[in-house]
Amino acid sequence: MAKISNEKEYKAMMARIEELLPLTCGETYDPDKPESIELAIISDLVADYEKEHFPLEKPSLIGVLKLRMYEMGLSQYKLAELIGVSPSRVSEYLTGKSEPTLKVGREICRKLDISPDIVLGV
């Protein structure tokens, strides 16, 4: 099967996807329609191109902690209380000056619902 080889082709494929979506979605969806088949093929090509040219990096503990603090409305002080460390220790985690111990990592996973893979940097 062909492969998207440059940004111009990528943009053309994205435009075609936009054209095909209204024709293939909805209550009358039929996976055997030519438009549905074309959409599936083009989507796979686009996904392969994006995987190669726009790879997603694993989230960092710092980024996820900041996001979760925002989502939960937590200050550094409240986060420190929640996971059982000092506010200065939380500051060190958020600036990358230190990493949580295994015990604190467990609390972060449990109380903030953050994957152990992220906490452990795996």
N, C-alpha and C positions, 0 to 999 in steps of 0.2 A: 504494500500500500504506500502511497505517496506520503510525503512529510512536508510540513510547512518549513520553508527554508529561510524566510526573512520577515521583517516587520510588515512590509507591504502586503505580503500574502496573509499574514496573521490578521491584519486589519480588515482585509477583504473577507476572510472567513468569519470574523466577528460580525461584520455587517450582514453576511448571509444568514447567520444564526438569528439575528434580530428580525430578518424577513421571515424566516421559517417558524419561529416560535408562535406567532398568532395563528398560523395555519395548522399547527400540530397539537396545540394544547386545548383543553376544554372538554366538554362532555362528549364530543364526537371523536375523541382520540382513537386512532387506529394505527397500531405499530407497523402495519403492513403497507400503509400509504407511502408512495415514493418520497414525499416531503419528510415523513417521520424517519425513514431510513437515511435520507440525506442528512438530516439533523443529527442523527446518532453518529454517523461517520465523521462529519465535520467537528462535532463536539469532542470526539476522541482525538482528532488531529490537533485541535486547539489545546486540549488538556495536556497532550504530550509536549507541545511547544512551550506552554506555560511552565510545565514542570522543569524543562531544561533551561529556560531563559529567565524565569521569575521564581526561583526556588524559595520555599518558605523555610525559614530557620526555626529551630526549636525555641520556644519561649524561654526567657531567662527568669530565674526566681525573682529578681528585682522587678522586672516588668509585671509579672503576675501578681506579686505582692501589692504593687502600687495600684494595679487594676482592681484587685479584690478589695483593697482599702477604700477605693472610690465607690465601688458597687455597694459596699456595706456601710458607707458613711463613717469610716473609722479614721480617727487621728492616729498619729504615731503613739501617743500616750494610751489610747484605748486599745490599739493593737497589742502594745506591750502588756497591758493587763490581761488581755484575752489569751495570749500565748505564754504568759508567765515569765517575762523577762523585763529588764529595765528599758525605759524609753531610749536611752543612749545606745543600747544594744540593737534595738530596732533601727535606729539611725545608721548604725554600722552595717546592718543587713541591706538597707536601702541604698547605701552608697557603695556597696561591694567591698567594704573594708574587712568584713568578717562574714563567715557563713554560720548558719545555725548548727547547733549540736544535733545529734540523732534524736535526743529527747525533745528538743524544741522543734525539730523538723516534723516529728510525729504530731505535735500539737498544731503546727501550721496545717498539716494535711487534714487533720480531723476537724479543727474549728473553722478553717477557712475554705475547706473543700477544694484543696489544691492537690493535684496528682503527685504521688511520691516520686515519679520520674522527674518532675520539674524540680522538686525540692532537693533531690539527690543529684540533679544535673546529669541524668542518664539520657 
